[in-house]
Amino acid sequence: EAHWRARALESAREAEAAEVWADCDVARLREERDAYATALRETEHLWAEELELNRDASAAIAEHVDGLLDGRDTHSGQLAVALTAASYEYAARTEVSRAEADELRTRAQRFEAGQAAERQSAESRQQSLAAQLESVSKLLAQSQADHREL
């Protein structure tokens, strides 16, 4: 019976020690749960702040994009007007350039015709002078022959 009492006391001590350990584990688990809950609340708070910042940034970006789109529309209109004006100016300059080119072509044709006429006239004069030179050469040769005979 003393043996069983000693064992019962030992079992009671072990149970008491296990209860102390269980209480420690419960306290530790409560601390961990509280720390986790605190971290979760802090994380939720940070996410909420970040979400608000993202909403503000998104609103600012949307406003900026709207401004850019308005600017694009304005610039597109201005560009269309500028392109139309440039197109008309190009057409006018092209017409002037064509007229100038036609005038230059006409002048060049007249000049070439004048050059051809002058060239033909010069060739005619050259042929005439060559014939005269030949005639004079013959007369000179005849004259020299006559002079020798004398």
C-alpha positions as a Markdown table, in Angstrom:
| # | Residue | x | y | z |
|---|---|---|---|---|
| 1 | Glu | 0.0 | 0.0 | 0.0 |
| 2 | Ala | 2.9 | 2.4 | 0.7 |
| 3 | His | 4.2 | 1.6 | -2.7 |
| 4 | Trp | 0.8 | 2.5 | -4.3 |
| 5 | Arg | 0.6 | 5.6 | -2.3 |
| 6 | Ala | 4.1 | 6.7 | -3.4 |
| 7 | Arg | 3.1 | 6.0 | -6.9 |
| 8 | Ala | -0.1 | 7.9 | -6.5 |
| 9 | Leu | 1.9 | 10.8 | -5.0 |
| 10 | Glu | 4.4 | 10.6 | -7.8 |
| 11 | Ser | 1.5 | 10.5 | -10.4 |
| 12 | Ala | -0.1 | 13.5 | -8.6 |
| 13 | Arg | 3.2 | 15.4 | -8.8 |
| 14 | Glu | 3.6 | 14.4 | -12.4 |
| 15 | Ala | 0.0 | 15.5 | -13.1 |
| 16 | Glu | 0.7 | 18.8 | -11.3 |
| 17 | Ala | 3.9 | 19.3 | -13.3 |
| 18 | Ala | 2.0 | 18.5 | -16.5 |
| 19 | Glu | -0.7 | 20.9 | -15.5 |
| 20 | Val | 2.0 | 23.6 | -14.8 |
| 21 | Trp | 3.5 | 22.8 | -18.3 |
| 22 | Ala | 0.0 | 22.9 | -19.8 |
| 23 | Asp | -0.7 | 26.3 | -18.2 |
| 24 | Cys | 2.7 | 27.5 | -19.5 |
| 25 | Asp | 1.8 | 26.2 | -23.0 |
| 26 | Val | -1.6 | 27.8 | -22.8 |
| 27 | Ala | -0.1 | 31.1 | -21.7 |
| 28 | Arg | 2.5 | 30.9 | -24.4 |
| 29 | Leu | -0.2 | 30.0 | -27.0 |
| 30 | Arg | -2.3 | 33.0 | -25.8 |
| 31 | Glu | 0.8 | 35.3 | -26.1 |
| 32 | Glu | 1.4 | 34.0 | -29.6 |
| 33 | Arg | -2.3 | 34.4 | -30.5 |
| 34 | Asp | -2.3 | 37.9 | -29.1 |
| 35 | Ala | 1.0 | 38.7 | -31.0 |
| 36 | Tyr | -0.5 | 37.2 | -34.2 |
| 37 | Ala | -3.7 | 39.2 | -33.8 |
| 38 | Thr | -1.8 | 42.4 | -33.1 |
| 39 | Ala | 0.4 | 41.8 | -36.2 |
| 40 | Leu | -2.7 | 41.0 | -38.2 |
| 41 | Arg | -4.4 | 44.2 | -37.1 |
| 42 | Glu | -1.3 | 46.2 | -37.9 |
| 43 | Thr | -1.0 | 44.5 | -41.3 |
| 44 | Glu | -4.7 | 45.2 | -42.0 |
| 45 | His | -4.1 | 48.8 | -40.9 |
| 46 | Leu | -1.1 | 49.1 | -43.2 |
| 47 | Trp | -3.0 | 47.5 | -46.1 |
| 48 | Ala | -5.8 | 49.9 | -45.5 |
| 49 | Glu | -3.4 | 52.8 | -45.6 |
| 50 | Glu | -1.7 | 51.4 | -48.7 |
| 51 | Leu | -5.1 | 50.9 | -50.3 |
| 52 | Glu | -6.0 | 54.5 | -49.6 |
| 53 | Leu | -2.7 | 55.7 | -51.0 |
| 54 | Asn | -3.2 | 53.5 | -54.1 |
| 55 | Arg | -6.7 | 55.0 | -54.5 |
| 56 | Asp | -5.3 | 58.5 | -54.2 |
| 57 | Ala | -2.5 | 57.6 | -56.7 |
| 58 | Ser | -5.0 | 56.0 | -59.0 |
| 59 | Ala | -7.2 | 59.0 | -58.9 |
| 60 | Ala | -4.2 | 61.3 | -59.6 |
| 61 | Ile | -3.1 | 59.0 | -62.5 |
| 62 | Ala | -6.7 | 59.0 | -63.9 |
| 63 | Glu | -6.8 | 62.8 | -63.7 |
| 64 | His | -3.4 | 63.0 | -65.3 |
| 65 | Val | -4.5 | 60.6 | -68.1 |
| 66 | Asp | -7.6 | 62.7 | -68.6 |
| 67 | Gly | -5.4 | 65.7 | -68.9 |
| 68 | Leu | -3.2 | 64.0 | -71.4 |
| 69 | Leu | -6.2 | 62.8 | -73.4 |
| 70 | Asp | -7.6 | 66.3 | -73.5 |
| 71 | Gly | -4.1 | 67.6 | -74.5 |
| 72 | Arg | -4.0 | 64.9 | -77.2 |
| 73 | Asp | -7.3 | 65.9 | -78.6 |
| 74 | Thr | -6.2 | 69.6 | -78.6 |
| 75 | His | -2.9 | 68.7 | -80.2 |
| 76 | Ser | -4.6 | 66.4 | -82.7 |
| 77 | Gly | -6.8 | 69.3 | -83.7 |
| 78 | Gln | -3.9 | 71.6 | -84.0 |
| 79 | Leu | -1.9 | 69.0 | -85.9 |
| 80 | Ala | -4.8 | 68.5 | -88.3 |
| 81 | Val | -5.0 | 72.3 | -88.9 |
| 82 | Ala | -1.2 | 72.5 | -89.4 |
| 83 | Leu | -1.2 | 69.5 | -91.7 |
| 84 | Thr | -4.0 | 70.9 | -93.8 |
| 85 | Ala | -2.2 | 74.3 | -94.0 |
| 86 | Ala | 1.1 | 72.5 | -94.9 |
| 87 | Ser | -0.8 | 70.5 | -97.6 |
| 88 | Tyr | -2.1 | 73.6 | -99.2 |
| 89 | Glu | 1.3 | 75.3 | -99.0 |
| 90 | Tyr | 2.9 | 72.2 | -100.5 |
| 91 | Ala | 0.4 | 72.2 | -103.3 |
| 92 | Ala | 1.0 | 75.9 | -104.0 |
| 93 | Arg | 4.7 | 75.5 | -103.9 |
| 94 | Thr | 4.5 | 72.5 | -106.2 |
| 95 | Glu | 2.4 | 74.5 | -108.7 |
| 96 | Val | 4.9 | 77.3 | -108.5 |
| 97 | Ser | 7.8 | 74.9 | -108.9 |
| 98 | Arg | 6.1 | 73.2 | -111.9 |
| 99 | Ala | 5.6 | 76.6 | -113.6 |
| 100 | Glu | 9.2 | 77.6 | -112.9 |
| 101 | Ala | 10.3 | 74.2 | -114.3 |
| 102 | Asp | 8.2 | 74.7 | -117.4 |
| 103 | Glu | 9.7 | 78.2 | -117.9 |
| 104 | Leu | 13.2 | 76.9 | -117.5 |
| 105 | Arg | 12.4 | 74.1 | -120.0 |
| 106 | Thr | 11.1 | 76.6 | -122.5 |
| 107 | Arg | 14.2 | 78.8 | -122.0 |
| 108 | Ala | 16.5 | 75.8 | -122.3 |
| 109 | Gln | 14.7 | 74.8 | -125.6 |
| 110 | Arg | 15.0 | 78.4 | -126.9 |
| 111 | Phe | 18.7 | 78.5 | -125.9 |
| 112 | Glu | 19.4 | 75.1 | -127.5 |
| 113 | Ala | 17.6 | 76.2 | -130.7 |
| 114 | Gly | 19.6 | 79.5 | -130.7 |
| 115 | Gln | 22.8 | 77.5 | -130.2 |
| 116 | Ala | 21.9 | 75.1 | -133.0 |
| 117 | Ala | 21.2 | 78.1 | -135.3 |
| 118 | Glu | 24.5 | 79.8 | -134.3 |
| 119 | Arg | 26.3 | 76.5 | -134.7 |
| 120 | Gln | 24.8 | 75.9 | -138.2 |
| 121 | Ser | 25.6 | 79.5 | -139.1 |
| 122 | Ala | 29.2 | 79.1 | -137.9 |
| 123 | Glu | 29.5 | 75.9 | -139.8 |
| 124 | Ser | 28.2 | 77.6 | -142.9 |
| 125 | Arg | 30.6 | 80.6 | -142.5 |
| 126 | Gln | 33.4 | 78.1 | -141.8 |
| 127 | Gln | 32.6 | 76.2 | -145.0 |
| 128 | Ser | 32.3 | 79.5 | -146.9 |
| 129 | Leu | 35.7 | 80.7 | -145.5 |
| 130 | Ala | 37.2 | 77.3 | -146.3 |
| 131 | Ala | 36.0 | 77.6 | -149.9 |
| 132 | Gln | 37.3 | 81.1 | -150.1 |
| 133 | Leu | 40.6 | 80.0 | -148.6 |
| 134 | Glu | 40.9 | 77.2 | -151.1 |
| 135 | Ser | 40.1 | 79.6 | -153.9 |
| 136 | Val | 42.7 | 82.1 | -152.6 |
| 137 | Ser | 45.2 | 79.2 | -152.2 |
| 138 | Lys | 44.7 | 78.2 | -155.8 |
| 139 | Leu | 45.1 | 81.7 | -157.0 |
| 140 | Leu | 48.2 | 82.1 | -154.9 |
| 141 | Ala | 49.6 | 78.8 | -156.3 |
| 142 | Gln | 48.7 | 80.0 | -159.8 |
| 143 | Ser | 50.2 | 83.3 | -159.2 |
| 144 | Gln | 53.4 | 81.7 | -157.9 |
| 145 | Ala | 53.5 | 79.5 | -160.9 |
| 146 | Asp | 53.0 | 82.5 | -163.2 |
| 147 | His | 55.7 | 84.4 | -161.3 |
| 148 | Arg | 58.2 | 81.5 | -161.7 |
| 149 | Glu | 57.5 | 81.3 | -165.4 |
| 150 | Leu | 58.2 | 85.0 | -165.7 |
